Amino acid sequence: MSATQVEEKTILKTLFLAWQDGKSRYWYPIGRLNFDGEMYKFVYTQGMLQAGAKNSFQPLLSFPYLDRVYTSTHLFPIFANRLMPRSRPDYPDFLQWLNIPQHQDDPLAILARSGGQRVTDTFTVFPLPEPDEEGRYYIHFFSHGLRYLPKCSIEKINSLKPEDKLWLAHEFQNLYDFQALTLNTNDHHIVGYCPRYLNNEVLELISVNSDAVDVRVEKVNHSPAPLQFRLLCNITAQWSDELRPFSKPEYQPLVDVTASIGS
């Protein structure tokens, strides 16, 4: 069963909201969005405290209090504003780039796949993956940093096919990100970078079991698709009960998410 087939059967329930400091370029997971099929809930995470202590990051205007669970029957504007309007003529093309069927264009699925980044701010979103019956996790992401790659790397990307295997390599000498992971082809072409939010999680897993992570090409979107949507990848990973993705303190909520304080 492919990662896409598994995902179609899985209802995405949790997204993280992350903020990037402009100087250090470090990403902080500052909040969690939960959806139970009827109600959206937003709560700050421990990462918010780190961002505040290290970079003086302040609570969002729409969520002014750290000790509350915000609830709504509609998607909060900070997330809804990151969605492409369905009325746009290029919306069907956008779904094809994301490899999401038109009848499955759930807002959270779109945000999880696209990242919801805008040129006007420094926020992004990413999903909390859930294991299948056999304990496998499936994560989709777009290859990052393509604008910094040479022309030959872009040409190589354009020649890739679905299910082509990609290899991860730790780029120790990256001055901007000491945890950077490059994506490499069998013939040693660098075709981008793993998203920063995955670096620590994947490195930790590989250090325990180097065979626990498998990266494949999901889809290549040729021009006129924007470069940030050129190479869609998927990871199949075998975490354990003792080692789960995004289980570190910075991802944990500041208050009980089962509370129901209104927004």
C-alpha positions as CSV (number, residue, x, y, z in Angstrom):
1,M,0.0,0.0,0.0
2,S,1.4,3.4,-1.0
3,A,1.8,6.4,1.4
4,T,-0.9,8.2,-0.6
5,Q,-3.3,5.4,-0.2
6,V,-2.7,5.2,3.5
7,E,-3.2,9.0,3.8
8,E,-6.5,8.9,2.0
9,K,-7.8,6.7,4.8
10,T,-6.4,8.9,7.6
11,I,-8.1,12.0,8.9
12,L,-5.5,14.6,9.6
13,K,-6.2,15.9,13.1
14,T,-3.2,18.0,14.3
15,L,-1.1,20.7,12.7
16,F,1.8,22.6,14.3
17,L,2.2,26.3,13.8
18,A,5.9,27.4,13.7
19,W,7.6,30.8,13.7
20,Q,11.0,31.6,12.3
21,D,13.4,34.1,13.9
22,G,14.7,36.4,11.2
23,K,18.3,36.5,12.6
24,S,19.0,33.0,13.6
25,R,16.7,31.4,11.0
26,Y,15.6,29.0,13.7
27,W,12.1,27.6,13.7
28,Y,10.1,27.4,16.9
29,P,6.9,25.3,17.1
30,I,4.7,27.8,18.9
31,G,1.2,26.2,18.7
32,R,-0.9,23.2,17.9
33,L,-4.2,23.2,15.9
34,N,-6.5,20.2,16.6
35,F,-9.6,19.3,14.7
36,D,-12.0,16.5,15.8
37,G,-14.3,16.7,12.9
38,E,-16.5,19.4,14.4
39,M,-14.4,21.8,16.5
40,Y,-11.1,23.5,15.9
41,K,-8.9,24.0,18.9
42,F,-5.7,26.1,19.1
43,V,-3.3,26.0,22.0
44,Y,0.3,27.3,22.5
45,T,3.2,24.9,23.0
46,Q,6.3,24.9,25.1
47,G,8.1,26.2,22.0
48,M,6.3,29.5,22.4
49,L,8.1,30.0,25.7
50,Q,11.4,29.3,24.1
51,A,10.7,31.8,21.3
52,G,9.7,34.4,23.9
53,A,12.7,33.8,26.1
54,K,15.3,33.7,23.3
55,N,13.8,36.1,20.7
56,S,11.2,38.1,22.6
57,F,8.4,36.6,20.5
58,Q,5.0,37.9,21.6
59,P,1.6,36.1,21.6
60,L,-0.4,36.4,18.4
61,L,-3.1,39.1,18.4
62,S,-5.8,36.6,17.7
63,F,-4.6,34.4,20.6
64,P,-3.4,36.8,23.3
65,Y,-3.4,34.5,26.3
66,L,-0.9,31.6,26.7
67,D,-3.1,29.7,29.2
68,R,-6.2,29.2,27.1
69,V,-7.5,26.7,24.6
70,Y,-9.2,28.7,21.8
71,T,-12.1,26.9,20.1
72,S,-14.1,27.6,16.9
73,T,-16.4,25.7,14.6
74,H,-14.6,27.5,11.7
75,L,-10.9,27.4,10.8
76,F,-9.1,30.3,12.6
77,P,-8.1,33.2,10.2
78,I,-4.4,32.7,10.7
79,F,-4.7,29.3,9.1
80,A,-7.6,30.0,6.7
81,N,-5.7,33.0,5.2
82,R,-3.0,30.5,4.1
83,L,-5.3,28.6,1.9
84,M,-5.7,29.3,-1.8
85,P,-9.3,30.4,-2.6
86,R,-11.2,27.7,-4.4
87,S,-12.6,30.4,-6.7
88,R,-9.1,31.0,-8.2
89,P,-8.7,29.7,-11.8
90,D,-5.5,27.9,-10.9
91,Y,-6.9,26.1,-7.8
92,P,-7.2,22.8,-9.7
93,D,-3.6,23.1,-10.8
94,F,-2.6,23.8,-7.2
95,L,-4.3,20.6,-6.0
96,Q,-2.4,18.6,-8.7
97,W,0.9,20.1,-7.5
98,L,0.0,18.9,-4.0
99,N,-1.1,15.5,-5.3
100,I,-4.4,15.8,-3.5
101,P,-7.6,14.6,-5.3
102,Q,-10.2,17.4,-5.8
103,H,-12.7,15.6,-3.6
104,Q,-10.2,15.3,-0.7
105,D,-9.3,19.0,-0.6
106,D,-9.8,19.3,3.2
107,P,-8.3,22.6,4.5
108,L,-6.0,20.8,7.0
109,A,-4.8,18.4,4.4
110,I,-3.9,21.2,2.1
111,L,-2.1,23.2,4.8
112,A,-0.2,20.1,5.8
113,R,1.0,19.4,2.3
114,S,1.6,23.0,1.2
115,G,3.1,24.4,4.4
116,G,0.9,27.4,4.3
117,Q,3.8,29.8,4.0
118,R,3.2,33.4,2.8
119,V,5.8,35.9,1.6
120,T,4.3,38.5,4.1
121,D,5.2,36.7,7.3
122,T,7.5,34.1,8.9
123,F,5.1,31.3,9.8
124,T,4.6,27.8,8.5
125,V,2.5,24.8,9.4
126,F,3.3,21.1,9.3
127,P,1.4,18.0,10.4
128,L,1.7,15.6,13.3
129,P,1.8,12.2,11.7
130,E,-0.1,9.3,13.1
131,P,1.1,5.6,12.7
132,D,-0.8,3.0,10.8
133,E,-1.6,-0.5,12.2
134,E,2.0,-1.6,11.8
135,G,3.5,1.4,13.4
136,R,4.7,3.1,10.2
137,Y,4.5,6.8,9.7
138,Y,4.0,8.6,6.3
139,I,5.1,12.2,5.9
140,H,4.8,14.3,2.7
141,F,7.0,17.3,2.1
142,F,8.3,19.5,-0.7
143,S,12.1,19.6,-1.2
144,H,13.4,22.9,0.2
145,G,16.2,25.2,-1.0
146,L,15.8,24.6,-4.7
147,R,16.6,28.2,-5.6
148,Y,20.1,27.7,-4.2
149,L,20.8,24.7,-6.4
150,P,22.7,24.8,-9.7
151,K,21.0,24.4,-13.0
152,C,22.1,20.7,-13.3
153,S,20.3,19.8,-10.1
154,I,17.0,21.3,-11.4
155,E,17.5,19.4,-14.6
156,K,18.0,16.2,-12.5
157,I,14.8,16.9,-10.6
158,N,12.9,17.3,-13.8
159,S,14.0,13.8,-14.8
160,L,12.9,12.0,-11.6
161,K,10.0,9.6,-11.6
162,P,7.5,8.7,-8.8
163,E,8.9,6.0,-6.4
164,D,12.5,6.9,-7.3
165,K,14.5,6.5,-4.1
166,L,16.3,9.4,-2.5
167,W,19.0,9.3,0.1
168,L,19.5,11.6,3.1
169,A,22.9,13.0,3.9
170,H,23.9,15.1,7.0
171,E,25.5,18.4,5.8
172,F,27.8,19.0,8.7
173,Q,29.4,22.1,7.3
174,N,26.2,24.0,6.7
175,L,26.8,27.4,8.4
176,Y,23.1,28.2,8.6
177,D,21.7,24.8,9.8
178,F,24.0,22.3,11.5
179,Q,21.2,19.7,11.3
180,A,20.7,20.2,7.6
181,L,19.8,17.0,5.6
182,T,20.3,17.0,1.8
183,L,18.2,14.9,-0.5
184,N,20.4,12.9,-2.9
185,T,19.8,10.7,-5.9
186,N,21.4,7.3,-6.6
187,D,23.9,9.0,-8.8
188,H,24.8,11.6,-6.1
189,H,22.9,14.7,-7.3
190,I,21.7,16.9,-4.6
191,V,18.0,17.7,-5.3
192,G,17.2,19.9,-2.3
193,Y,16.9,19.8,1.5
194,C,14.6,18.1,4.0
195,P,12.4,20.6,5.8
196,R,14.1,21.9,8.9
197,Y,11.2,20.8,11.2
198,L,12.0,17.2,10.2
199,N,15.8,17.3,10.6
200,N,16.1,16.6,14.3
201,E,13.3,13.9,14.2
202,V,14.9,12.1,11.3
203,L,18.5,12.3,12.6
204,E,17.4,10.9,15.9
205,L,15.6,8.0,14.3
206,I,18.5,7.3,11.9
207,S,21.0,7.2,14.8
208,V,19.0,4.4,16.3
209,N,18.2,2.5,13.1
210,S,19.6,3.7,9.8
211,D,17.1,1.4,7.9
212,A,14.0,2.9,9.6
213,V,13.6,5.8,7.1
214,D,12.8,5.5,3.4
215,V,12.5,8.6,1.2
216,R,10.9,8.5,-2.2
217,V,9.8,10.8,-5.0
218,E,6.1,11.3,-4.9
219,K,5.6,13.7,-7.8
220,V,7.6,16.2,-10.0
221,N,5.7,19.3,-11.0
222,H,7.2,20.8,-14.1
223,S,7.0,24.5,-15.1
224,P,4.9,26.6,-14.8
225,A,4.6,25.2,-11.2
226,P,6.5,27.4,-8.8
227,L,9.9,26.1,-7.8
228,Q,8.8,25.6,-4.2
229,F,6.3,23.0,-5.5
230,R,8.6,21.3,-7.9
231,L,9.6,18.2,-6.0
232,L,7.1,16.4,-3.8
233,C,8.6,13.7,-1.6
234,N,7.4,11.2,0.9
235,I,9.0,9.5,3.9
236,T,8.0,6.2,5.3
237,A,9.5,5.9,8.8
238,Q,9.4,3.3,11.6
239,W,9.4,5.1,14.9
240,S,8.6,3.2,18.1
241,D,6.6,3.7,21.2
242,E,9.7,5.0,23.0
243,L,10.7,7.2,20.1
244,R,7.8,9.1,18.5
245,P,8.0,12.1,16.1
246,F,7.5,15.5,17.6
247,S,7.4,14.2,21.1
248,K,10.0,16.6,22.6
249,P,8.9,19.2,25.1
250,E,8.8,22.1,22.7
251,Y,5.9,20.4,20.8
252,Q,3.8,19.8,24.0
253,P,0.8,22.0,24.7
254,L,1.0,24.6,27.6
255,V,-2.5,23.7,28.7
256,D,-4.8,20.7,28.5
257,V,-6.2,20.6,24.9
258,T,-9.3,18.8,26.2
259,A,-10.4,22.1,27.8
260,S,-13.1,24.1,26.0
261,I,-12.5,27.8,26.7
262,G,-14.0,29.8,23.9
263,S,-12.0,32.1,21.7
